Amino acid sequence: MKRAVALLLLLAACGKQGELMPKAPPGEMPKVDPTKPLPSTLLIRPTQAEPARIDDPLSRSQERRDDRFNLPPPG
């Protein structure tokens, strides 16, 4: 049991503590993939996420027309 605990502690301590760096030759900047979107473009909301319309065409309180498609559930 003590060996298992010691092994787990040893395994947990072997992680890298430094900053992660992409693979590139020393002195060179890593190449950017042009097909991947930039983070700034991913933060822009598409128009489907926030449509510029309202669902209820009634602007004031009034009696609604009869809806012929409002049927009771089948039972």
CHARMM-style PDB file with segment names, atoms N, HN, CA, C and O in Angstrom:
ATOM      1  N   MET     1       0.824  -1.193   0.000  1.00  0.00      PROA
ATOM      2  CA  MET     1       0.000   0.000   0.000  1.00  0.00      PROA
ATOM      3  C   MET     1       0.869   1.259   0.000  1.00  0.00      PROA
ATOM      4  O   MET     1       0.591   2.226  -0.710  1.00  0.00      PROA
ATOM      5  N   LYS     2       1.936   1.223   0.819  1.00  0.00      PROA
ATOM      6  HN  LYS     2       2.162   0.438   1.395  1.00  0.00      PROA
ATOM      7  CA  LYS     2       2.825   2.385   0.873  1.00  0.00      PROA
ATOM      8  C   LYS     2       3.542   2.585  -0.454  1.00  0.00      PROA
ATOM      9  O   LYS     2       3.810   3.713  -0.867  1.00  0.00      PROA
ATOM     10  N   ARG     3       3.850   1.471  -1.114  1.00  0.00      PROA
ATOM     11  HN  ARG     3       3.632   0.555  -0.778  1.00  0.00      PROA
ATOM     12  CA  ARG     3       4.518   1.579  -2.420  1.00  0.00      PROA
ATOM     13  C   ARG     3       3.606   2.231  -3.448  1.00  0.00      PROA
ATOM     14  O   ARG     3       4.056   3.026  -4.273  1.00  0.00      PROA
ATOM     15  N   ALA     4       2.319   1.889  -3.396  1.00  0.00      PROA
ATOM     16  HN  ALA     4       1.954   1.243  -2.726  1.00  0.00      PROA
ATOM     17  CA  ALA     4       1.375   2.461  -4.355  1.00  0.00      PROA
ATOM     18  C   ALA     4       1.236   3.970  -4.150  1.00  0.00      PROA
ATOM     19  O   ALA     4       1.193   4.728  -5.119  1.00  0.00      PROA
ATOM     20  N   VAL     5       1.167   4.401  -2.905  1.00  0.00      PROA
ATOM     21  HN  VAL     5       1.202   3.785  -2.118  1.00  0.00      PROA
ATOM     22  CA  VAL     5       1.067   5.829  -2.604  1.00  0.00      PROA
ATOM     23  C   VAL     5       2.335   6.549  -3.050  1.00  0.00      PROA
ATOM     24  O   VAL     5       2.267   7.626  -3.642  1.00  0.00      PROA
ATOM     25  N   ALA     6       3.486   5.957  -2.765  1.00  0.00      PROA
ATOM     26  HN  ALA     6       3.541   5.082  -2.284  1.00  0.00      PROA
ATOM     27  CA  ALA     6       4.750   6.566  -3.168  1.00  0.00      PROA
ATOM     28  C   ALA     6       4.856   6.639  -4.686  1.00  0.00      PROA
ATOM     29  O   ALA     6       5.351   7.628  -5.227  1.00  0.00      PROA
ATOM     30  N   LEU     7       4.398   5.606  -5.373  1.00  0.00      PROA
ATOM     31  HN  LEU     7       3.996   4.803  -4.934  1.00  0.00      PROA
ATOM     32  CA  LEU     7       4.429   5.598  -6.831  1.00  0.00      PROA
ATOM     33  C   LEU     7       3.514   6.673  -7.403  1.00  0.00      PROA
ATOM     34  O   LEU     7       3.878   7.339  -8.373  1.00  0.00      PROA
ATOM     35  N   LEU     8       2.337   6.851  -6.819  1.00  0.00      PROA
ATOM     36  HN  LEU     8       2.042   6.311  -6.032  1.00  0.00      PROA
ATOM     37  CA  LEU     8       1.416   7.889  -7.281  1.00  0.00      PROA
ATOM     38  C   LEU     8       1.978   9.289  -7.037  1.00  0.00      PROA
ATOM     39  O   LEU     8       1.836  10.173  -7.882  1.00  0.00      PROA
ATOM     40  N   LEU     9       2.607   9.489  -5.897  1.00  0.00      PROA
ATOM     41  HN  LEU     9       2.722   8.771  -5.210  1.00  0.00      PROA
ATOM     42  CA  LEU     9       3.219  10.787  -5.626  1.00  0.00      PROA
ATOM     43  C   LEU     9       4.379  11.064  -6.574  1.00  0.00      PROA
ATOM     44  O   LEU     9       4.545  12.191  -7.039  1.00  0.00      PROA
ATOM     45  N   LEU    10       5.158  10.070  -6.856  1.00  0.00      PROA
ATOM     46  HN  LEU    10       5.023   9.154  -6.478  1.00  0.00      PROA
ATOM     47  CA  LEU    10       6.272  10.216  -7.781  1.00  0.00      PROA
ATOM     48  C   LEU    10       5.762  10.507  -9.191  1.00  0.00      PROA
ATOM     49  O   LEU    10       6.329  11.335  -9.903  1.00  0.00      PROA
ATOM     50  N   LEU    11       4.702   9.829  -9.584  1.00  0.00      PROA
ATOM     51  HN  LEU    11       4.242   9.155  -9.005  1.00  0.00      PROA
ATOM     52  CA  LEU    11       4.125  10.033 -10.902  1.00  0.00      PROA
ATOM     53  C   LEU    11       3.520  11.436 -11.026  1.00  0.00      PROA
ATOM     54  O   LEU    11       3.625  12.063 -12.080  1.00  0.00      PROA
ATOM     55  N   ALA    12       2.895  11.923  -9.968  1.00  0.00      PROA
ATOM     56  HN  ALA    12       2.810  11.413  -9.112  1.00  0.00      PROA
ATOM     57  CA  ALA    12       2.295  13.256  -9.998  1.00  0.00      PROA
ATOM     58  C   ALA    12       3.355  14.345 -10.045  1.00  0.00      PROA
ATOM     59  O   ALA    12       3.097  15.433 -10.560  1.00  0.00      PROA
ATOM     60  N   ALA    13       4.529  14.077  -9.524  1.00  0.00      PROA
ATOM     61  HN  ALA    13       4.739  13.193  -9.106  1.00  0.00      PROA
ATOM     62  CA  ALA    13       5.585  15.090  -9.451  1.00  0.00      PROA
ATOM     63  C   ALA    13       6.410  15.175 -10.730  1.00  0.00      PROA
ATOM     64  O   ALA    13       7.254  16.064 -10.846  1.00  0.00      PROA
ATOM     65  N   CYS    14       6.197  14.285 -11.689  1.00  0.00      PROA
ATOM     66  HN  CYS    14       5.512  13.563 -11.595  1.00  0.00      PROA
ATOM     67  CA  CYS    14       7.069  14.288 -12.860  1.00  0.00      PROA
ATOM     68  C   CYS    14       6.529  15.149 -14.006  1.00  0.00      PROA
ATOM     69  O   CYS    14       7.076  15.097 -15.108  1.00  0.00      PROA
ATOM     70  N   GLY    15       5.482  15.931 -13.782  1.00  0.00      PROA
ATOM     71  HN  GLY    15       5.038  15.973 -12.887  1.00  0.00      PROA
ATOM     72  CA  GLY    15       4.948  16.787 -14.834  1.00  0.00      PROA
ATOM     73  C   GLY    15       5.850  17.973 -15.097  1.00  0.00      PROA
ATOM     74  O   GLY    15       6.591  18.402 -14.213  1.00  0.00      PROA
ATOM     75  N   LYS    16       5.793  18.508 -16.314  1.00  0.00      PROA
ATOM     76  HN  LYS    16       5.191  18.159 -17.032  1.00  0.00      PROA
ATOM     77  CA  LYS    16       6.634  19.651 -16.671  1.00  0.00      PROA
ATOM     78  C   LYS    16       6.058  20.911 -16.040  1.00  0.00      PROA
ATOM     79  O   LYS    16       4.853  21.155 -16.112  1.00  0.00      PROA
ATOM     80  N   GLN    17       6.913  21.699 -15.431  1.00  0.00      PROA
ATOM     81  HN  GLN    17       7.891  21.500 -15.373  1.00  0.00      PROA
ATOM     82  CA  GLN    17       6.481  22.903 -14.736  1.00  0.00      PROA
ATOM     83  C   GLN    17       6.693  24.168 -15.568  1.00  0.00      PROA
ATOM     84  O   GLN    17       6.158  25.219 -15.215  1.00  0.00      PROA
ATOM     85  N   GLY    18       7.442  24.102 -16.638  1.00  0.00      PROA
ATOM     86  HN  GLY    18       7.876  23.249 -16.925  1.00  0.00      PROA
ATOM     87  CA  GLY    18       7.771  25.289 -17.423  1.00  0.00      PROA
ATOM     88  C   GLY    18       6.676  25.647 -18.407  1.00  0.00      PROA
ATOM     89  O   GLY    18       5.634  24.995 -18.475  1.00  0.00      PROA
ATOM     90  N   GLU    19       6.936  26.705 -19.172  1.00  0.00      PROA
ATOM     91  HN  GLU    19       7.782  27.235 -19.117  1.00  0.00      PROA
ATOM     92  CA  GLU    19       5.986  27.183 -20.162  1.00  0.00      PROA
ATOM     93  C   GLU    19       5.981  26.257 -21.383  1.00  0.00      PROA
ATOM     94  O   GLU    19       7.035  25.780 -21.802  1.00  0.00      PROA
ATOM     95  N   LEU    20       4.826  26.009 -21.940  1.00  0.00      PROA
ATOM     96  HN  LEU    20       3.970  26.397 -21.599  1.00  0.00      PROA
ATOM     97  CA  LEU    20       4.719  25.167 -23.127  1.00  0.00      PROA
ATOM     98  C   LEU    20       5.098  25.985 -24.359  1.00  0.00      PROA
ATOM     99  O   LEU    20       4.625  27.107 -24.536  1.00  0.00      PROA
ATOM    100  N   MET    21       5.931  25.430 -25.185  1.00  0.00      PROA
ATOM    101  HN  MET    21       6.315  24.518 -25.040  1.00  0.00      PROA
ATOM    102  CA  MET    21       6.376  26.116 -26.392  1.00  0.00      PROA
ATOM    103  C   MET    21       6.093  25.227 -27.602  1.00  0.00      PROA
ATOM    104  O   MET    21       6.284  24.013 -27.526  1.00  0.00      PROA
ATOM    105  N   PRO    22       5.638  25.811 -28.722  1.00  0.00      PROA
ATOM    106  CA  PRO    22       5.433  25.010 -29.925  1.00  0.00      PROA
ATOM    107  C   PRO    22       6.762  24.575 -30.514  1.00  0.00      PROA
ATOM    108  O   PRO    22       7.796  25.198 -30.275  1.00  0.00      PROA
ATOM    109  N   LYS    23       6.723  23.503 -31.282  1.00  0.00      PROA
ATOM    110  HN  LYS    23       5.883  22.996 -31.477  1.00  0.00      PROA
ATOM    111  CA  LYS    23       7.952  23.001 -31.898  1.00  0.00      PROA
ATOM    112  C   LYS    23       8.350  23.915 -33.060  1.00  0.00      PROA
ATOM    113  O   LYS    23       7.607  24.060 -34.031  1.00  0.00      PROA
ATOM    114  N   ALA    24       9.489  24.507 -32.949  1.00  0.00      PROA
ATOM    115  HN  ALA    24      10.092  24.389 -32.160  1.00  0.00      PROA
ATOM    116  CA  ALA    24      10.054  25.349 -34.001  1.00  0.00      PROA
ATOM    117  C   ALA    24      11.563  25.378 -33.789  1.00  0.00      PROA
ATOM    118  O   ALA    24      12.034  25.250 -32.659  1.00  0.00      PROA
ATOM    119  N   PRO    25      12.310  25.543 -34.849  1.00  0.00      PROA
ATOM    120  CA  PRO    25      13.760  25.644 -34.686  1.00  0.00      PROA
ATOM    121  C   PRO    25      14.113  26.833 -33.800  1.00  0.00      PROA
ATOM    122  O   PRO    25      13.392  27.831 -33.801  1.00  0.00      PROA
ATOM    123  N   PRO    26      15.201  26.748 -33.048  1.00  0.00      PROA
ATOM    124  CA  PRO    26      15.586  27.859 -32.164  1.00  0.00      PROA
ATOM    125  C   PRO    26      15.779  29.157 -32.940  1.00  0.00      PROA
ATOM    126  O   PRO    26      16.427  29.168 -33.986  1.00  0.00      PROA
ATOM    127  N   GLY    27      15.225  30.233 -32.433  1.00  0.00      PROA
ATOM    128  HN  GLY    27      14.699  30.224 -31.583  1.00  0.00      PROA
ATOM    129  CA  GLY    27      15.364  31.537 -33.072  1.00  0.00      PROA
ATOM    130  C   GLY    27      14.298  31.827 -34.112  1.00  0.00      PROA
ATOM    131  O   GLY    27      14.243  32.948 -34.618  1.00  0.00      PROA
ATOM    132  N   GLU    28      13.454  30.873 -34.452  1.00  0.00      PROA
ATOM    133  HN  GLU    28      13.498  29.962 -34.041  1.00  0.00      PROA
ATOM    134  CA  GLU    28      12.404  31.083 -35.442  1.00  0.00      PROA
ATOM    135  C   GLU    28      11.042  31.070 -34.758  1.00  0.00      PROA
ATOM    136  O   GLU    28      10.837  30.373 -33.764  1.00  0.00      PROA
ATOM    137  N   MET    29      10.111  31.855 -35.308  1.00  0.00      PROA
ATOM    138  HN  MET    29      10.277  32.421 -36.115  1.00  0.00      PROA
ATOM    139  CA  MET    29       8.742  31.844 -34.815  1.00  0.00      PROA
ATOM    140  C   MET    29       8.017  30.648 -35.437  1.00  0.00      PROA
ATOM    141  O   MET    29       8.294  30.298 -36.584  1.00  0.00      PROA
ATOM    142  N   PRO    30       7.104  30.020 -34.712  1.00  0.00      PROA
ATOM    143  CA  PRO    30       6.374  28.899 -35.293  1.00  0.00      PROA
ATOM    144  C   PRO    30       5.461  29.370 -36.428  1.00  0.00      PROA
ATOM    145  O   PRO    30       4.951  30.490 -36.404  1.00  0.00      PROA
ATOM    146  N   LYS    31       5.268  28.519 -37.397  1.00  0.00      PROA
ATOM    147  HN  LYS    31       5.682  27.609 -37.416  1.00  0.00      PROA
ATOM    148  CA  LYS    31       4.432  28.856 -38.546  1.00  0.00      PROA
ATOM    149  C   LYS    31       2.966  28.826 -38.132  1.00  0.00      PROA
ATOM    150  O   LYS    31       2.547  27.973 -37.349  1.00  0.00      PROA
ATOM    151  N   VAL    32       2.189  29.772 -38.670  1.00  0.00      PROA
ATOM    152  HN  VAL    32       2.530  30.465 -39.306  1.00  0.00      PROA
ATOM    153  CA  VAL    32       0.764  29.866 -38.370  1.00  0.00      PROA
ATOM    154  C   VAL    32      -0.002  29.217 -39.513  1.00  0.00      PROA
ATOM    155  O   VAL    32       0.265  29.489 -40.684  1.00  0.00      PROA
ATOM    156  N   ASP    33      -0.948  28.363 -39.170  1.00  0.00      PROA
ATOM    157  HN  ASP    33      -1.165  28.142 -38.220  1.00  0.00      PROA
ATOM    158  CA  ASP    33      -1.767  27.702 -40.179  1.00  0.00      PROA
ATOM    159  C   ASP    33      -2.826  28.693 -40.669  1.00  0.00      PROA
ATOM    160  O   ASP    33      -3.648  29.136 -39.867  1.00  0.00      PROA
ATOM    161  N   PRO    34      -2.838  29.060 -41.964  1.00  0.00      PROA
ATOM    162  CA  PRO    34      -3.792  30.060 -42.447  1.00  0.00      PROA
ATOM    163  C   PRO    34      -5.231  29.541 -42.505  1.00  0.00      PROA
ATOM    164  O   PRO    34      -6.164  30.335 -42.628  1.00  0.00      PROA
ATOM    165  N   THR    35      -5.423  28.228 -42.419  1.00  0.00      PROA
ATOM    166  HN  THR    35      -4.666  27.584 -42.319  1.00  0.00      PROA
ATOM    167  CA  THR    35      -6.785  27.707 -42.480  1.00  0.00      PROA
ATOM    168  C   THR    35      -7.492  27.765 -41.134  1.00  0.00      PROA
ATOM    169  O   THR    35      -8.717  27.660 -41.076  1.00  0.00      PROA
ATOM    170  N   LYS    36      -6.744  27.929 -40.060  1.00  0.00      PROA
ATOM    171  HN  LYS    36      -5.749  28.015 -40.107  1.00  0.00      PROA
ATOM    172  CA  LYS    36      -7.361  28.008 -38.736  1.00  0.00      PROA
ATOM    173  C   LYS    36      -7.791  29.450 -38.458  1.00  0.00      PROA
ATOM    174  O   LYS    36      -7.039  30.383 -38.744  1.00  0.00      PROA
ATOM    175  N   PRO    37      -9.000  29.644 -37.900  1.00  0.00      PROA
ATOM    176  CA  PRO    37      -9.435  31.012 -37.597  1.00  0.00      PROA
ATOM    177  C   PRO    37      -8.688  31.574 -36.387  1.00  0.00      PROA
ATOM    178  O   PRO    37      -8.260  30.836 -35.499  1.00  0.00      PROA
ATOM    179  N   LEU    38      -8.545  32.880 -36.377  1.00  0.00      PROA
ATOM    180  HN  LEU    38      -8.893  33.479 -37.098  1.00  0.00      PROA
ATOM    181  CA  LEU    38      -7.895  33.558 -35.259  1.00  0.00      PROA
ATOM    182  C   LEU    38      -8.859  33.632 -34.082  1.00  0.00      PROA
ATOM    183  O   LEU    38     -10.072  33.610 -34.288  1.00  0.00      PROA
ATOM    184  N   PRO    39      -8.354  33.720 -32.856  1.00  0.00      PROA
ATOM    185  CA  PRO    39      -9.253  33.817 -31.694  1.00  0.00      PROA
ATOM    186  C   PRO    39     -10.179  35.026 -31.758  1.00  0.00      PROA
ATOM    187  O   PRO    39     -11.319  34.957 -31.298  1.00  0.00      PROA
ATOM    188  N   SER    40      -9.701  36.135 -32.324  1.00  0.00      PROA
ATOM    189  HN  SER    40      -8.775  36.191 -32.698  1.00  0.00      PROA
ATOM    190  CA  SER    40     -10.561  37.326 -32.390  1.00  0.00      PROA
ATOM    191  C   SER    40     -11.762  37.098 -33.303  1.00  0.00      PROA
ATOM    192  O   SER    40     -12.836  37.641 -33.046  1.00  0.00      PROA
ATOM    193  N   THR    41     -11.603  36.302 -34.369  1.00  0.00      PROA
ATOM    194  HN  THR    41     -10.730  35.860 -34.578  1.00  0.00      PROA
ATOM    195  CA  THR    41     -12.745  36.029 -35.244  1.00  0.00      PROA
ATOM    196  C   THR    41     -13.693  35.013 -34.626  1.00  0.00      PROA
ATOM    197  O   THR    41     -14.875  34.993 -34.970  1.00  0.00      PROA
ATOM    198  N   LEU    42     -13.210  34.178 -33.731  1.00  0.00      PROA
ATOM    199  HN  LEU    42     -12.250  34.195 -33.452  1.00  0.00      PROA
ATOM    200  CA  LEU    42     -14.097  33.222 -33.074  1.00  0.00      PROA
ATOM    201  C   LEU    42     -14.991  33.891 -32.037  1.00  0.00      PROA
ATOM    202  O   LEU    42     -16.027  33.337 -31.669  1.00  0.00      PROA
ATOM    203  N   LEU    43     -14.607  35.073 -31.560  1.00  0.00      PROA
ATOM    204  HN  LEU    43     -13.766  35.523 -31.859  1.00  0.00      PROA
ATOM    205  CA  LEU    43     -15.393  35.767 -30.555  1.00  0.00      PROA
ATOM    206  C   LEU    43     -16.530  36.592 -31.137  1.00  0.00      PROA
ATOM    207  O   LEU    43     -17.374  37.081 -30.385  1.00  0.00      PROA
ATOM    208  N   ILE    44     -16.577  36.760 -32.449  1.00  0.00      PROA
ATOM    209  HN  ILE    44     -15.892  36.363 -33.059  1.00  0.00      PROA
ATOM    210  CA  ILE    44     -17.645  37.529 -33.091  1.00  0.00      PROA
ATOM    211  C   ILE    44     -18.881  36.641 -33.198  1.00  0.00      PROA
ATOM    212  O   ILE    44     -18.809  35.523 -33.708  1.00  0.00      PROA
ATOM    213  N   ARG    45     -20.026  37.154 -32.709  1.00  0.00      PROA
ATOM    214  HN  ARG    45     -20.085  38.063 -32.295  1.00  0.00      PROA
ATOM    215  CA  ARG    45     -21.258  36.376 -32.739  1.00  0.00      PROA
ATOM    216  C   ARG    45     -21.853  36.392 -34.145  1.00  0.00      PROA
ATOM    217  O   ARG    45     -21.986  37.458 -34.746  1.00  0.00      PROA
ATOM    218  N   PRO    46     -22.211  35.223 -34.675  1.00  0.00      PROA
ATOM    219  CA  PRO    46     -22.862  35.200 -35.984  1.00  0.00      PROA
ATOM    220  C   PRO    46     -24.287  35.731 -35.885  1.00  0.00      PROA
ATOM    221  O   PRO    46     -24.861  35.767 -34.796  1.00  0.00      PROA
ATOM    222  N   THR    47     -24.860  36.142 -37.009  1.00  0.00      PROA
ATOM    223  HN  THR    47     -24.394  36.112 -37.894  1.00  0.00      PROA
ATOM    224  CA  THR    47     -26.205  36.711 -36.985  1.00  0.00      PROA
ATOM    225  C   THR    47     -27.256  35.685 -36.575  1.00  0.00      PROA
ATOM    226  O   THR    47     -28.311  36.066 -36.068  1.00  0.00      PROA
ATOM    227  N   GLN    48     -26.996  34.398 -36.780  1.00  0.00      PROA
ATOM    228  HN  GLN    48     -26.139  34.089 -37.192  1.00  0.00      PROA
ATOM    229  CA  GLN    48     -27.959  33.382 -36.356  1.00  0.00      PROA
ATOM    230  C   GLN    48     -28.051  33.314 -34.838  1.00  0.00      PROA
ATOM    231  O   GLN    48     -29.084  32.903 -34.310  1.00  0.00      PROA
ATOM    232  N   ALA    49     -27.010  33.701 -34.128  1.00  0.00      PROA
ATOM    233  HN  ALA    49     -26.171  34.035 -34.557  1.00  0.00      PROA
ATOM    234  CA  ALA    49     -27.010  33.637 -32.673  1.00  0.00      PROA
ATOM    235  C   ALA    49     -27.870  34.733 -32.063  1.00  0.00      PROA
ATOM    236  O   ALA    49     -28.379  34.569 -30.955  1.00  0.00      PROA
ATOM    237  N   GLU    50     -28.041  35.840 -32.761  1.00  0.00      PROA
ATOM    238  HN  GLU    50     -27.627  35.973 -33.661  1.00  0.00      PROA
ATOM    239  CA  GLU    50     -28.818  36.959 -32.240  1.00  0.00      PROA
ATOM    240  C   GLU    50     -29.595  37.599 -33.395  1.00  0.00      PROA
ATOM    241  O   GLU    50     -29.179  38.630 -33.925  1.00  0.00      PROA
ATOM    242  N   PRO    51     -30.723  36.990 -33.787  1.00  0.00      PROA
ATOM    243  CA  PRO    51     -31.470  37.534 -34.919  1.00  0.00      PROA
ATOM    244  C   PRO    51     -32.113  38.877 -34.569  1.00  0.00      PROA
ATOM    245  O   PRO    51     -32.483  39.125 -33.421  1.00  0.00      PROA
ATOM    246  N   ALA    52     -32.236  39.717 -35.559  1.00  0.00      PROA
ATOM    247  HN  ALA    52     -31.936  39.515 -36.491  1.00  0.00      PROA
ATOM    248  CA  ALA    52     -32.824  41.041 -35.359  1.00  0.00      PROA
ATOM    249  C   ALA    52     -34.310  40.988 -35.734  1.00  0.00      PROA
ATOM    250  O   ALA    52     -34.736  41.617 -36.703  1.00  0.00      PROA
ATOM    251  N   ARG    53     -35.081  40.240 -34.966  1.00  0.00      PROA
ATOM    252  HN  ARG    53     -34.735  39.729 -34.179  1.00  0.00      PROA
ATOM    253  CA  ARG    53     -36.519  40.150 -35.212  1.00  0.00      PROA
ATOM    254  C   ARG    53     -37.204  39.834 -33.883  1.00  0.00      PROA
ATOM    255  O   ARG    53     -36.557  39.480 -32.897  1.00  0.00      PROA
ATOM    256  N   ILE    54     -38.515  39.970 -33.885  1.00  0.00      PROA
ATOM    257  HN  ILE    54     -39.041  40.257 -34.686  1.00  0.00      PROA
ATOM    258  CA  ILE    54     -39.273  39.597 -32.705  1.00  0.00      PROA
ATOM    259  C   ILE    54     -40.209  38.459 -33.076  1.00  0.00      PROA
ATOM    260  O   ILE    54     -40.674  38.390 -34.214  1.00  0.00      PROA
ATOM    261  N   ASP    55     -40.488  37.579 -32.148  1.00  0.00      PROA
ATOM    262  HN  ASP    55     -40.110  37.635 -31.224  1.00  0.00      PROA
ATOM    263  CA  ASP    55     -41.328  36.426 -32.430  1.00  0.00      PROA
ATOM    264  C   ASP    55     -42.817  36.748 -32.349  1.00  0.00      PROA
ATOM    265  O   ASP    55     -43.628  36.099 -33.009  1.00  0.00      PROA
ATOM    266  N   ASP    56     -43.171  37.715 -31.568  1.00  0.00      PROA
ATOM    267  HN  ASP    56     -42.512  38.242 -31.031  1.00  0.00      PROA
ATOM    268  CA  ASP    56     -44.575  38.044 -31.371  1.00  0.00      PROA
ATOM    269  C   ASP    56     -44.928  39.273 -32.201  1.00  0.00      PROA
ATOM    270  O   ASP    56     -44.429  40.362 -31.919  1.00  0.00      PROA
ATOM    271  N   PRO    57     -45.778  39.126 -33.220  1.00  0.00      PROA
ATOM    272  CA  PRO    57     -46.109  40.276 -34.061  1.00  0.00      PROA
ATOM    273  C   PRO    57     -47.058  41.268 -33.380  1.00  0.00      PROA
ATOM    274  O   PRO    57     -47.286  42.359 -33.903  1.00  0.00      PROA
ATOM    275  N   LEU    58     -47.613  40.904 -32.222  1.00  0.00      PROA
ATOM    276  HN  LEU    58     -47.429  40.018 -31.797  1.00  0.00      PROA
ATOM    277  CA  LEU    58     -48.521  41.819 -31.533  1.00  0.00      PROA
ATOM    278  C   LEU    58     -47.719  42.838 -30.742  1.00  0.00      PROA
ATOM    279  O   LEU    58     -46.855  42.467 -29.947  1.00  0.00      PROA
ATOM    280  N   SER    59     -47.995  44.111 -30.954  1.00  0.00      PROA
ATOM    281  HN  SER    59     -48.696  44.412 -31.600  1.00  0.00      PROA
ATOM    282  CA  SER    59     -47.266  45.151 -30.238  1.00  0.00      PROA
ATOM    283  C   SER    59     -48.038  45.648 -29.021  1.00  0.00      PROA
ATOM    284  O   SER    59     -47.448  46.274 -28.140  1.00  0.00      PROA
ATOM    285  N   ARG    60     -49.338  45.388 -28.948  1.00  0.00      PROA
ATOM    286  HN  ARG    60     -49.818  44.879 -29.663  1.00  0.00      PROA
ATOM    287  CA  ARG    60     -50.116  45.787 -27.777  1.00  0.00      PROA
ATOM    288  C   ARG    60     -51.110  44.671 -27.471  1.00  0.00      PROA
ATOM    289  O   ARG    60     -51.319  43.784 -28.298  1.00  0.00      PROA
ATOM    290  N   SER    61     -51.701  44.708 -26.329  1.00  0.00      PROA
ATOM    291  HN  SER    61     -51.531  45.429 -25.657  1.00  0.00      PROA
ATOM    292  CA  SER    61     -52.597  43.658 -25.883  1.00  0.00      PROA
ATOM    293  C   SER    61     -53.889  43.691 -26.698  1.00  0.00      PROA
ATOM    294  O   SER    61     -54.624  44.679 -26.681  1.00  0.00      PROA
ATOM    295  N   GLN    62     -54.146  42.617 -27.396  1.00  0.00      PROA
ATOM    296  HN  GLN    62     -53.548  41.815 -27.410  1.00  0.00      PROA
ATOM    297  CA  GLN    62     -55.389  42.496 -28.174  1.00  0.00      PROA
ATOM    298  C   GLN    62     -55.741  41.024 -28.319  1.00  0.00      PROA
ATOM    299  O   GLN    62     -54.903  40.146 -28.111  1.00  0.00      PROA
ATOM    300  N   GLU    63     -56.966  40.776 -28.671  1.00  0.00      PROA
ATOM    301  HN  GLU    63     -57.646  41.489 -28.840  1.00  0.00      PROA
ATOM    302  CA  GLU    63     -57.437  39.396 -28.822  1.00  0.00      PROA
ATOM    303  C   GLU    63     -56.730  38.745 -30.016  1.00  0.00      PROA
ATOM    304  O   GLU    63     -56.633  39.330 -31.095  1.00  0.00      PROA
ATOM    305  N   ARG    64     -56.246  37.539 -29.801  1.00  0.00      PROA
ATOM    306  HN  ARG    64     -56.324  37.063 -28.925  1.00  0.00      PROA
ATOM    307  CA  ARG    64     -55.575  36.822 -30.889  1.00  0.00      PROA
ATOM    308  C   ARG    64     -56.592  36.152 -31.801  1.00  0.00      PROA
ATOM    309  O   ARG    64     -57.688  35.772 -31.387  1.00  0.00      PROA
ATOM    310  N   ARG    65     -56.180  36.022 -33.073  1.00  0.00      PROA
ATOM    311  HN  ARG    65     -55.291  36.330 -33.409  1.00  0.00      PROA
ATOM    312  CA  ARG    65     -57.036  35.321 -34.030  1.00  0.00      PROA
ATOM    313  C   ARG    65     -57.061  33.839 -33.690  1.00  0.00      PROA
ATOM    314  O   ARG    65     -56.173  33.335 -33.002  1.00  0.00      PROA
ATOM    315  N   ASP    66     -58.060  33.161 -34.165  1.00  0.00      PROA
ATOM    316  HN  ASP    66     -58.782  33.570 -34.724  1.00  0.00      PROA
ATOM    317  CA  ASP    66     -58.164  31.722 -33.960  1.00  0.00      PROA
ATOM    318  C   ASP    66     -57.087  31.013 -34.780  1.00  0.00      PROA
ATOM    319  O   ASP    66     -56.918  31.309 -35.963  1.00  0.00      PROA
ATOM    320  N   ASP    67     -56.368  30.094 -34.171  1.00  0.00      PROA
ATOM    321  HN  ASP    67     -56.506  29.854 -33.210  1.00  0.00      PROA
ATOM    322  CA  ASP    67     -55.293  29.364 -34.842  1.00  0.00      PROA
ATOM    323  C   ASP    67     -55.809  27.988 -35.222  1.00  0.00      PROA
ATOM    324  O   ASP    67     -56.094  27.173 -34.345  1.00  0.00      PROA
ATOM    325  N   ARG    68     -55.934  27.717 -36.516  1.00  0.00      PROA
ATOM    326  HN  ARG    68     -55.703  28.379 -37.229  1.00  0.00      PROA
ATOM    327  CA  ARG    68     -56.497  26.432 -36.941  1.00  0.00      PROA
ATOM    328  C   ARG    68     -55.503  25.282 -36.751  1.00  0.00      PROA
ATOM    329  O   ARG    68     -55.894  24.118 -36.829  1.00  0.00      PROA
ATOM    330  N   PHE    69     -54.217  25.592 -36.501  1.00  0.00      PROA
ATOM    331  HN  PHE    69     -53.900  26.538 -36.437  1.00  0.00      PROA
ATOM    332  CA  PHE    69     -53.214  24.556 -36.278  1.00  0.00      PROA
ATOM    333  C   PHE    69     -53.006  24.233 -34.807  1.00  0.00      PROA
ATOM    334  O   PHE    69     -52.243  23.322 -34.485  1.00  0.00      PROA
ATOM    335  N   ASN    70     -53.660  24.950 -33.909  1.00  0.00      PROA
ATOM    336  HN  ASN    70     -54.279  25.690 -34.170  1.00  0.00      PROA
ATOM    337  CA  ASN    70     -53.552  24.704 -32.479  1.00  0.00      PROA
ATOM    338  C   ASN    70     -54.487  23.577 -32.099  1.00  0.00      PROA
ATOM    339  O   ASN    70     -55.602  23.822 -31.639  1.00  0.00      PROA
ATOM    340  N   LEU    71     -54.044  22.338 -32.288  1.00  0.00      PROA
ATOM    341  HN  LEU    71     -53.138  22.139 -32.662  1.00  0.00      PROA
ATOM    342  CA  LEU    71     -54.863  21.157 -32.064  1.00  0.00      PROA
ATOM    343  C   LEU    71     -54.511  20.507 -30.740  1.00  0.00      PROA
ATOM    344  O   LEU    71     -53.380  20.631 -30.268  1.00  0.00      PROA
ATOM    345  N   PRO    72     -55.478  19.808 -30.128  1.00  0.00      PROA
ATOM    346  CA  PRO    72     -55.148  19.097 -28.890  1.00  0.00      PROA
ATOM    347  C   PRO    72     -54.208  17.938 -29.193  1.00  0.00      PROA
ATOM    348  O   PRO    72     -54.197  17.434 -30.316  1.00  0.00      PROA
ATOM    349  N   PRO    73     -53.412  17.503 -28.201  1.00  0.00      PROA
ATOM    350  CA  PRO    73     -52.498  16.391 -28.444  1.00  0.00      PROA
ATOM    351  C   PRO    73     -53.258  15.099 -28.724  1.00  0.00      PROA
ATOM    352  O   PRO    73     -54.349  14.888 -28.194  1.00  0.00      PROA
ATOM    353  N   PRO    74     -52.680  14.238 -29.558  1.00  0.00      PROA
ATOM    354  CA  PRO    74     -53.368  12.987 -29.856  1.00  0.00      PROA
ATOM    355  C   PRO    74     -53.412  12.109 -28.589  1.00  0.00      PROA
ATOM    356  O   PRO    74     -52.455  12.050 -27.817  1.00  0.00      PROA
ATOM    357  N   GLY    75     -54.504  11.463 -28.416  1.00  0.00      PROA
ATOM    358  HN  GLY    75     -55.281  11.511 -29.043  1.00  0.00      PROA
ATOM    359  CA  GLY    75     -54.542  10.716 -27.188  1.00  0.00      PROA
ATOM    360  C   GLY    75     -55.379   9.542 -27.264  1.00  0.00      PROA
ATOM    361  OT1 GLY    75     -55.504   8.808 -26.284  1.00  0.00      PROA
TER     362      GLY     75
END
